[in-house]
Amino acid sequence: MFRLMDQEVTTNRCIWVNGPVIVGAGPSGLATAACLREQNVPFVVLERADCIASLWQNRTYDRLKLHLPKKFCQLPKMPFPESFPEYPTKRQFIDYLESYASRFEINPKFNECVQTARFDETSGLWRVKTASSAESTRTEVEYICRWLVVATGENAERVVPEIDGLNEFAGEVIHACDYKSGEKFAGKKVLVVGCGNSGMEVSLDLANHFAKPSMVVRSSVHVMPREVMGKSTFEIAMKMLAWLPLWLVDKILLVLCWLVLGNIEKYGLKRPEMGPMELKSVKGKTPVLDIGAMEKIRSGKIDVVPGIKRFDGNRVELVNGEQLEVDSVVLATGYRSNVPYWLQESEFFAKNGFPKAANSGWKGRTGLYAVGFTRRGLSGVSMDAVKIAQDIGPQGSHLQKVLERLTGQHIRSNKNRDFVAFVDLLSLLTLEVTSKPSK
């Protein structure tokens, strides 16, 4: 067959998966795959990027460390190495994830972007369509499976706010996911939009590199010390919650914050009316864990400013009427889920891309699961992954044994594609027969 140069050629394939399809090869997808491996359930992991944990590898700044002690961030079945510090660095965490994938023989299919995933009521199966491009060939694959695990996480897509005049701003504008180091901003006036953990840490990094950061604080925020008397504030809170009511834990935490950080409101950081742990539980909003930014704010090396009204050239007008001249803007405005763009389902997931039952949103109907959406960090990821594997495990391992008895393991190693395709079809027919309810 002949084709014109530079003309894209599309190839189509259909693949039956004996176990679940996992969308996403970040910590959530890896944890789920490892737990399924322990249950002897086969799986396929689909990843749109060219590496595992692409958020950590490609969209985080250099100075990033885990904000919580490592024991709260390890994935199931494999702790961090004892040699790692209490708060592992970005590089150490990536090394840990790569070792994790190797240990549990997790080999994602990279550069496969899920276009759609829908449940076929007729067959009772999920149909997951992906697309990938290499040189001038576009490959489209449809995976057919009984179970679908959504592991794309809370931070799949950057959020870029609409601010009057921002598109005409004369200087550089980047999102925090593209920020690596404050080194190139030395001596420059940088406006950091956002005061969450990323905004605070980017501002601190800029100040450490002799830039002049101004941090926009539009709403109230809880700032807590990462440690109190050498102990993790988060760990202290977890231990207190085991014995005390949430409202009392919040009261104690706020007293500790005042003792360590002082009155932060006089620096333009207003605390919410709801306590830090209650706010996290009800709205999923994580408190900022201070690792040095407050000291820079007190010394005037980080300037706290109110919300933005508009940009005009290289100037920004604030809501209080003040005007600032800035050279660059860093948008520390967070991320969002991308689930609504590809998952054709509305019963389990809401329009914002999160399960409707936020605190218990790990299992839907028709074989649909979610991991990493309960807003409980990596510890929540581990809990979700274990429950999902335990739920699928008995069904998946039984199906695998049936298929192995019918077809034989040796058939899978046959290099004849037509023969393998026949086995895939036989597996699908076997599933449809064995899964029909008896009358």
TINU-176106 format. One line per field, with one value per residue (C-alpha): residue number from 1; chain; z, y, x. Coordinates in Angstrom, 2 decimals. Layout:
N
i = [NUM,...]
ch = [A,...]
pz = [Z,...]
py = [Y,...]
px = [X,...]
END
This chain:
439
i = [1,2,3,4,5,6,7,8,9,10,11,12,13,14,15,16,17,18,19,20,21,22,23,24,25,26,27,28,29,30,31,32,33,34,35,36,37,38,39,40,41,42,43,44,45,46,47,48,49,50,51,52,53,54,55,56,57,58,59,60,61,62,63,64,65,66,67,68,69,70,71,72,73,74,75,76,77,78,79,80,81,82,83,84,85,86,87,88,89,90,91,92,93,94,95,96,97,98,99,100,101,102,103,104,105,106,107,108,109,110,111,112,113,114,115,116,117,118,119,120,121,122,123,124,125,126,127,128,129,130,131,132,133,134,135,136,137,138,139,140,141,142,143,144,145,146,147,148,149,150,151,152,153,154,155,156,157,158,159,160,161,162,163,164,165,166,167,168,169,170,171,172,173,174,175,176,177,178,179,180,181,182,183,184,185,186,187,188,189,190,191,192,193,194,195,196,197,198,199,200,201,202,203,204,205,206,207,208,209,210,211,212,213,214,215,216,217,218,219,220,221,222,223,224,225,226,227,228,229,230,231,232,233,234,235,236,237,238,239,240,241,242,243,244,245,246,247,248,249,250,251,252,253,254,255,256,257,258,259,260,261,262,263,264,265,266,267,268,269,270,271,272,273,274,275,276,277,278,279,280,281,282,283,284,285,286,287,288,289,290,291,292,293,294,295,296,297,298,299,300,301,302,303,304,305,306,307,308,309,310,311,312,313,314,315,316,317,318,319,320,321,322,323,324,325,326,327,328,329,330,331,332,333,334,335,336,337,338,339,340,341,342,343,344,345,346,347,348,349,350,351,352,353,354,355,356,357,358,359,360,361,362,363,364,365,366,367,368,369,370,371,372,373,374,375,376,377,378,379,380,381,382,383,384,385,386,387,388,389,390,391,392,393,394,395,396,397,398,399,400,401,402,403,404,405,406,407,408,409,410,411,412,413,414,415,416,417,418,419,420,421,422,423,424,425,426,427,428,429,430,431,432,433,434,435,436,437,438,439]
ch = [A,A,A,A,A,A,A,A,A,A,A,A,A,A,A,A,A,A,A,A,A,A,A,A,A,A,A,A,A,A,A,A,A,A,A,A,A,A,A,A,A,A,A,A,A,A,A,A,A,A,A,A,A,A,A,A,A,A,A,A,A,A,A,A,A,A,A,A,A,A,A,A,A,A,A,A,A,A,A,A,A,A,A,A,A,A,A,A,A,A,A,A,A,A,A,A,A,A,A,A,A,A,A,A,A,A,A,A,A,A,A,A,A,A,A,A,A,A,A,A,A,A,A,A,A,A,A,A,A,A,A,A,A,A,A,A,A,A,A,A,A,A,A,A,A,A,A,A,A,A,A,A,A,A,A,A,A,A,A,A,A,A,A,A,A,A,A,A,A,A,A,A,A,A,A,A,A,A,A,A,A,A,A,A,A,A,A,A,A,A,A,A,A,A,A,A,A,A,A,A,A,A,A,A,A,A,A,A,A,A,A,A,A,A,A,A,A,A,A,A,A,A,A,A,A,A,A,A,A,A,A,A,A,A,A,A,A,A,A,A,A,A,A,A,A,A,A,A,A,A,A,A,A,A,A,A,A,A,A,A,A,A,A,A,A,A,A,A,A,A,A,A,A,A,A,A,A,A,A,A,A,A,A,A,A,A,A,A,A,A,A,A,A,A,A,A,A,A,A,A,A,A,A,A,A,A,A,A,A,A,A,A,A,A,A,A,A,A,A,A,A,A,A,A,A,A,A,A,A,A,A,A,A,A,A,A,A,A,A,A,A,A,A,A,A,A,A,A,A,A,A,A,A,A,A,A,A,A,A,A,A,A,A,A,A,A,A,A,A,A,A,A,A,A,A,A,A,A,A,A,A,A,A,A,A,A,A,A,A,A,A,A,A,A,A,A,A,A,A,A,A,A,A,A,A,A,A,A,A,A,A,A,A,A,A,A,A,A,A,A,A,A,A,A,A,A,A,A,A,A,A,A,A,A,A,A,A,A,A]
pz = [0.00,-0.95,1.02,0.58,2.62,5.89,5.63,8.88,8.75,11.35,12.54,14.73,17.19,19.70,22.82,25.41,28.97,31.37,34.36,34.98,32.89,35.10,33.67,35.04,36.05,38.95,42.59,42.48,39.44,40.65,44.10,42.60,40.16,42.95,45.09,42.12,41.43,45.00,44.26,41.02,38.94,35.52,34.53,31.96,32.99,30.45,30.71,28.38,29.21,28.48,32.11,35.43,37.83,35.10,37.45,39.77,37.01,34.66,36.49,39.89,41.07,42.00,45.74,46.30,49.17,50.60,53.04,55.33,57.03,54.76,56.73,55.69,52.02,51.31,48.99,49.93,50.29,50.14,52.67,51.86,52.34,55.90,54.49,53.15,55.28,57.11,54.23,50.98,48.13,44.72,43.26,46.10,45.73,41.99,42.64,45.14,42.60,39.90,42.29,43.24,39.61,39.04,42.13,41.23,37.49,36.51,32.86,31.77,28.15,27.73,25.30,25.19,25.86,26.75,24.46,25.80,28.29,28.39,29.81,27.21,28.69,26.06,26.84,30.44,29.61,29.58,26.27,26.62,23.48,23.35,20.78,20.39,17.74,16.63,13.66,10.99,12.35,14.67,16.55,17.99,20.41,22.07,25.31,26.46,30.11,33.02,35.40,34.96,37.57,37.29,38.70,36.97,40.30,41.51,39.72,36.09,34.46,35.41,36.35,34.64,35.92,33.71,34.86,33.02,30.96,31.77,28.12,27.28,30.18,28.87,30.98,31.33,32.64,33.70,35.71,38.82,36.99,34.66,37.47,38.30,40.24,41.25,39.90,36.62,38.48,40.61,41.02,39.32,40.70,40.55,41.27,42.66,42.25,44.95,48.58,48.91,49.53,46.00,46.20,49.57,48.48,45.14,46.96,49.43,46.62,44.80,47.98,48.52,45.00,45.64,43.63,44.93,45.22,45.95,46.87,46.08,48.94,47.70,50.37,53.87,54.48,57.33,57.74,60.12,61.05,59.44,62.82,66.45,68.81,66.25,65.74,62.55,63.04,60.85,62.96,66.15,64.67,63.66,67.15,68.79,66.44,67.69,71.17,70.88,68.91,65.75,67.09,70.08,67.92,65.77,68.87,70.07,66.64,66.37,69.78,68.65,65.42,67.37,69.69,66.80,64.05,66.01,64.71,60.95,60.27,60.80,57.72,55.53,56.05,57.39,58.85,57.83,60.38,60.06,61.76,59.67,60.11,59.75,56.58,55.20,56.07,54.77,51.73,51.03,51.40,52.67,55.21,54.20,56.01,56.52,55.85,56.03,54.05,57.17,58.27,54.86,55.13,58.58,57.35,54.32,51.75,50.64,50.24,50.80,48.60,48.14,45.05,41.48,39.67,36.31,34.44,32.38,30.47,33.08,35.90,38.01,39.82,43.07,44.49,47.12,44.39,44.85,41.70,41.33,38.62,38.01,35.63,35.75,36.96,38.41,38.57,41.64,40.98,41.33,39.28,38.48,37.50,33.79,34.22,32.66,29.39,28.72,31.10,29.74,33.08,35.35,38.21,40.17,39.09,39.39,36.79,38.68,38.02,41.58,42.95,44.28,47.60,48.24,51.48,50.33,46.59,45.62,44.16,41.71,39.85,36.76,37.69,37.97,40.63,41.59,43.49,44.75,44.78,48.49,49.19,51.82,50.10,49.55,52.64,51.07,47.81,49.64,51.37,48.10,46.26,48.91,48.94,45.14,44.86,47.60,45.81,42.35,43.52,44.07,40.76,38.75,39.95,39.35,35.81,35.14,36.31,34.11,31.07,31.77,31.99,28.73,26.69,28.44,29.49,26.59,24.04,25.22,24.22,20.65,18.27,15.71,16.00,14.45,16.93,19.88,18.57,18.50,22.14,23.04,21.37,23.18,26.49,25.78,24.86,27.98,30.13,28.55,29.11,32.71,33.75,32.63,35.60,35.92,35.40]
py = [0.00,3.43,6.63,10.25,11.64,13.36,11.83,10.22,6.52,5.12,1.52,0.00,-2.86,-4.48,-6.17,-8.27,-7.87,-10.77,-8.40,-4.70,-1.79,0.83,4.35,6.22,5.16,7.53,6.39,5.50,3.24,1.64,0.90,-0.71,-2.77,-4.02,-5.10,-6.89,-8.62,-9.95,-11.35,-13.01,-10.87,-9.77,-6.12,-3.48,-0.02,2.78,5.98,8.98,10.14,8.35,7.51,6.56,9.35,11.99,14.69,14.14,13.71,16.49,18.98,19.65,22.10,21.00,21.74,19.72,17.24,15.17,17.36,14.44,11.89,8.99,6.43,8.27,8.29,4.76,2.52,-0.93,-3.90,-1.87,0.73,3.44,2.47,3.11,5.25,7.80,10.91,11.57,13.81,12.26,14.55,14.59,12.46,9.96,9.59,8.99,6.38,4.71,4.58,3.16,0.47,-0.22,-0.74,-3.01,-5.11,-5.81,-6.17,-3.28,-2.38,0.34,0.93,4.41,7.13,5.75,8.53,7.37,9.02,7.44,4.79,3.57,0.65,-1.51,-2.54,-5.25,-7.22,-6.03,-4.97,-1.77,-0.48,1.78,3.53,4.98,6.82,7.09,8.57,7.58,9.38,9.40,6.49,6.94,3.83,3.48,0.64,-0.51,-2.46,-4.59,-5.58,-6.37,-3.82,-0.24,1.51,5.30,6.26,9.59,11.43,14.84,16.72,15.66,19.07,22.51,25.23,28.59,31.34,34.00,37.34,40.56,41.57,38.52,37.50,40.91,40.90,41.95,39.56,35.78,33.85,30.22,27.73,26.26,22.92,24.52,26.19,24.42,26.86,30.50,30.77,32.43,34.93,36.42,40.17,40.09,41.07,37.94,37.76,34.35,33.82,31.41,30.72,26.96,24.65,25.25,29.02,29.19,26.96,28.70,32.04,30.68,29.33,32.67,34.53,32.09,32.88,36.66,37.34,39.70,37.64,39.01,36.29,36.81,35.72,36.05,33.98,32.62,29.92,27.70,27.80,25.22,24.44,21.20,20.15,21.07,20.32,17.91,16.01,16.06,18.27,15.88,12.91,14.77,15.51,11.87,10.62,13.15,12.28,8.69,9.91,13.38,14.94,16.80,20.23,19.84,18.65,21.78,23.99,22.41,22.66,26.36,27.02,25.17,27.18,30.45,29.39,28.46,30.92,33.74,35.77,35.27,37.52,40.65,39.63,39.38,35.67,35.33,31.96,30.31,30.09,26.31,24.52,22.95,19.29,19.99,21.99,19.10,16.61,18.65,20.44,18.52,21.69,20.86,23.20,24.77,23.18,25.87,24.98,28.49,30.82,32.45,33.57,35.23,36.88,38.28,39.62,41.27,39.09,37.73,40.34,39.25,41.08,40.81,39.62,40.82,43.16,43.40,43.42,46.38,45.92,45.02,46.39,44.64,46.39,44.77,44.79,47.36,49.79,49.28,48.83,46.72,46.51,42.88,41.13,37.62,35.74,32.21,30.74,28.49,27.99,24.24,21.36,19.53,16.08,15.27,12.40,14.24,14.58,10.84,8.79,8.44,7.90,10.16,8.00,7.53,10.59,14.16,16.88,18.11,14.80,13.49,10.66,11.99,10.22,11.90,10.14,6.63,7.04,4.02,1.69,2.29,-0.05,-2.16,-2.84,0.82,1.82,4.99,5.34,8.55,10.74,10.71,13.76,11.90,12.00,8.96,7.20,7.41,6.05,2.99,2.31,2.60,0.30,-2.43,-2.36,-2.45,-5.44,-7.29,-6.64,-7.70,-10.41,-13.40,-12.80,-12.00,-14.89,-17.35,-16.05,-16.32,-19.95,-20.84,-19.27,-20.96,-24.36,-23.73,-22.30,-23.15,-20.71,-21.80,-20.41,-16.87,-17.19,-18.16,-15.46,-16.12,-13.03,-14.68,-17.54,-15.15,-13.16,-16.41,-17.04,-13.50,-14.15,-17.48,-15.72,-13.14,-15.77,-17.77,-14.68,-13.91,-17.48,-17.81,-14.34,-14.75,-15.14,-18.47,-18.51]
px = [0.00,1.31,0.78,1.74,4.62,3.62,0.15,-0.92,-1.82,-4.20,-4.10,-6.81,-6.62,-8.95,-7.56,-9.36,-8.01,-8.53,-8.40,-9.00,-7.77,-6.09,-5.99,-2.98,0.55,1.04,1.17,-2.55,-2.24,0.98,-0.46,-3.56,-1.51,0.78,-2.17,-3.73,-0.42,-0.48,-3.96,-2.72,-5.06,-3.76,-4.16,-3.22,-2.03,-2.54,-0.48,-0.68,2.89,6.15,7.00,5.47,4.47,4.69,3.36,6.31,8.86,7.82,5.62,7.18,9.83,13.33,13.20,10.02,9.95,7.13,5.23,4.34,6.62,7.48,5.47,2.30,3.33,4.52,2.52,1.16,3.51,6.75,8.01,10.54,14.20,15.37,18.20,15.69,15.17,11.90,10.78,12.09,13.08,11.42,14.22,14.06,10.31,10.64,13.35,11.03,8.19,10.46,11.69,8.09,7.08,10.07,9.44,5.82,6.53,4.30,4.89,2.46,1.58,3.06,1.98,-1.56,-4.05,-7.55,-10.08,-13.25,-14.30,-17.87,-19.81,-21.51,-24.85,-25.36,-22.20,-21.73,-18.16,-16.11,-14.79,-11.75,-10.47,-6.96,-4.88,-1.13,1.11,4.58,6.16,3.44,1.39,-1.56,-2.58,-6.05,-6.69,-9.88,-9.47,-12.39,-12.56,-14.87,-13.34,-12.15,-9.98,-9.76,-6.35,-5.72,-5.91,-6.94,-4.14,-4.38,-4.80,-3.52,-5.99,-5.36,-7.67,-9.22,-7.81,-8.53,-5.49,-3.37,-3.12,-1.62,0.86,4.26,6.34,6.61,3.60,4.01,2.01,3.63,3.85,6.43,8.38,11.66,13.84,14.02,17.55,16.54,14.34,17.12,16.59,13.17,9.78,7.63,3.91,2.90,-0.84,-2.01,-1.16,-1.50,1.44,2.75,2.35,4.09,6.95,7.47,7.54,10.09,12.25,12.12,13.14,16.01,17.24,17.14,14.02,11.33,8.15,4.69,2.19,-1.48,-3.75,-7.31,-9.09,-8.54,-5.93,-4.75,-0.97,0.48,4.09,5.24,6.64,6.04,8.98,10.44,7.17,5.09,2.02,0.03,1.08,0.14,-3.28,-3.84,-2.97,-5.28,-8.16,-8.01,-9.03,-10.55,-13.43,-12.51,-13.51,-11.21,-8.31,-8.73,-8.70,-5.45,-3.85,-4.70,-3.12,0.03,0.06,-0.18,2.66,4.96,3.97,2.39,-0.53,-0.38,-3.38,-1.32,0.70,-2.40,-3.10,-6.63,-7.60,-10.92,-13.71,-13.67,-10.75,-7.95,-8.93,-12.66,-11.98,-9.94,-12.68,-15.63,-14.18,-10.98,-8.89,-5.42,-3.76,-0.46,2.47,5.07,8.70,10.17,7.92,6.47,9.93,10.44,7.01,7.82,11.15,9.53,11.33,7.95,5.24,1.62,-0.90,-4.70,-6.57,-5.95,-8.33,-6.57,-3.25,-2.14,1.12,3.70,1.59,-1.02,-3.86,-4.99,-8.51,-7.47,-6.43,-2.68,-0.60,2.54,5.16,6.12,8.48,6.99,3.93,3.77,0.28,0.18,-3.51,-3.72,-5.01,-8.22,-9.41,-9.67,-12.14,-15.14,-13.21,-13.00,-15.19,-18.73,-20.44,-22.48,-23.75,-20.52,-18.49,-19.76,-19.21,-16.12,-14.36,-14.58,-16.73,-20.03,-19.44,-16.08,-15.11,-16.06,-15.74,-13.67,-16.32,-19.11,-21.41,-20.71,-17.09,-16.03,-13.47,-11.59,-8.34,-6.76,-9.88,-10.73,-8.49,-6.51,-3.15,-0.96,-2.30,-5.77,-4.35,-3.01,-6.33,-8.25,-5.83,-6.03,-9.87,-10.09,-7.75,-9.61,-12.90,-11.71,-9.31,-11.63,-13.41,-10.30,-8.16,-11.03,-11.52,-7.81,-7.70,-10.67,-9.04,-5.71,-7.39,-9.25,-6.42,-3.16,-0.45,1.76,-0.68,0.06,3.68,2.79,3.97,1.26,-0.96,-4.01,-3.79,-3.46,-6.42,-8.42,-7.53,-8.63,-11.97,-12.33,-11.63,-14.31,-16.88,-16.02,-16.56,-19.93,-21.12,-19.91,-21.12,-24.75,-27.14,-28.87,-32.62]
END
